[in-house]
Amino acid sequence: MPAGRLADTQVLKFVVAGGFGVGKTTLIGSVSEIEPLRTEETLTEASASTDSLHGVEAKTTTTVTLDFGRITFSVPRPMEMLLFGTPGQPRFFPFWDNLISGAHGAIVLVDTRRLADSFHAVDYFERKGLPFLVAANVFEGCARYPEDDIARALRLAPGIPVVSCDARDERSAAGVLIDLARHAYSAALTAPAV
């Protein structure tokens, strides 16, 4: 995307992606200034063979289409961020192409206890060329890892930011969005002219 287009944009579209149960719905809900749109359904026995609950055994619902929220920042100038959360199960991956249409950037939210669940999202955004960052959701009682270690474990290309966050905390989640806006803007400045 040309640098001028992102620099002049007052409405940004961001996608929040990641594996099943990493906290995408929670992150959007913690920052959205509107009642978030959630398309969650109860997990049933019928999906047990399709949706592994390994590592998220207490999970009772799942996003089946998307989550949507909005947050407005006023500094340094008014900027509205539209947030679209992806479903995390592999059977919904084909829907991601629709969600990223017109997006300026993405967050790959990860659970460090289940990093393997994040490889699809990382590979997907690398292939699409969409600026993204990795946000390690800090779950209570789990080990914390340096961001450089997470980047190495995910085999991230140089320049892809890794940050830690608590998806339940409004300030922490908003900080991730600000980091993504900076990263997307920086990527737009260095992108070759089209």
N, C-alpha and C positions, 0 to 999 in steps of 0.2 A: 504494500500500500504506500503511496507517495507520502512523504513526511508532512506536507502541507495539509493533506486531508485529515490526518490524525490530530495535528496541532490545532486545527480549526474546529474539530468535533467537540460538541458540548454534550452529546449523548454517546456513551460507549456501551458496546455489547460485549459482555464477558461470559464465558462458559465455565462452569465448575464441574469437573469430571473426576473420575477415579473409580476405584473398585467398589464392590458391593459393601455397604456398611461402613464407609470411611468417614462419614459426617457431612456429605454434600448438602443434604436437606437442612441439617442443623446449622451449617455456616450461613446459608442463604437466609434462614429464618432469624438468625441472630443479628443480622445487619439491616434487613429489609424494613423500610419505613412504611411500607404498605403491608397489609395482610398477605403473606406469600401464597401463591398458588401452589398447591401440592397435589400431585397425582399419586398418592400412596394408597396401596391396597394391602390387606392382611395377607401374610404368607400362609399358604395352605399346604396340606399334605401332598396335593397334586404337584406342587413345584419342588418338593423335597429332592427329587432325583435330578432336577435341573439347577437349582440354586443352592450351592453349598453354604451351609451356615458355619463352616469351620472358622473359628475365631470370633464369630458374632452370634453365638448360640442364643443369646437373649433377644435378638432382633425379632420383632413380630410383624413389621410392615416393610414395604419396599416401594420405591418410586417406579412407576410403570411407564411413564411418558416423559415428564419433565417437572422441574420445580422452577418457579419464577418469582423474582423479587426485584426491588428497586431501592437504590440508595442515592442520595444527592449530597455532594460535597460542595462547599461554597468557597474554599480556599485552594488555589489562588484566584480562581474564578469559578462560577457555578458550573458544575459538571454532574450529569446524571449517569449512573451506571445501571444498566439493565442486566440482571443476573439470570442465567439459564442453567439449571442443574440437570445433568444427564442421569439416566438410570445406569446402575453399575454392573448389571449382569451381562455376560457375553451375548445372550439372546437379543438384547436391545442395542448392541453396537451399531447395526445398520442405520438406526435412527439418528445417530450422532451427526451424520452429514447434514441433516436438516437443521439441527440445532446450531451448528457452527456457521451457517450461512450468514455473512455480514458481520461476523464477530471480529473484534479488535484484538482479543487475547483470551487466554484460558488459564485456569488454575487446575493443576493435577493435585488433588488432595490425596494424601497417602496415610496409611496406618503402618508405622514402622514394624509392627508385629507381623504384617502380611504384605511386605513390599512386592512380592511376586504378583500380587493383584494389580499393581500399578503399571506394569510393563506395557500393557496394551495401550493405555492412555498416553504414556510417554511416546511410544512408537507412532501412535496415531497423529499427535500434534507435530511431531518431527516430520512425518510424511506430508502433512498438509501445509507445513511452513507457517503455521500460526504461532505467534509469540506466546510462550507459556512460562509459568514458573511452577515449581513444586512446593507445596505447603505440607509439612509434616504435622498432622493433627496430633497433639499431645494428649493421649488418653491417660486417665488416672491410673497409677500403679504400673505403668509400662516404662521400660528403660528409655532414657533420652539419649539421642545420638547427635554428635556434631554434624552440622549441615554438610561439611565436606565428605564425611563418611556416607551420608545418604546419597549425595551426588555420585560418588564412586559406585555404591551398590546398585544404583539405577542406571549406571553407565551413561550419565548425561553428557551431552556435548558441552564444551566450554562455553561459558556465558549464560547458561540457563540457571537462573537464581533458585536457591533452595532456602526456604524460611521455615521457622517453626511457628505454630499457632495453636490456639485453643478455639475450635470452631464454635463452642458455646458462648464465647466471650465476644461481645459486640466490638470492643476496642481492638482486640487481637485480630478478629476477622476483617475489620475495616482496614487495619494495617496491611493485611495481605492484598486487599484490593488496591490500595495506594501503591504498594510495591509493584503490582501487576501493571497499573497504569503507567508508571515510570518505565518499566521494562518494555511495554508495548510502544511507548513513545520513542524510546531509545532505538528499538528495532526498526521503527519506521524511518528514523533519521539515517540509519546506516543501510537501509535497503536500497538495492540498485533501482534506478529510475526505470519506469516501464514505458 
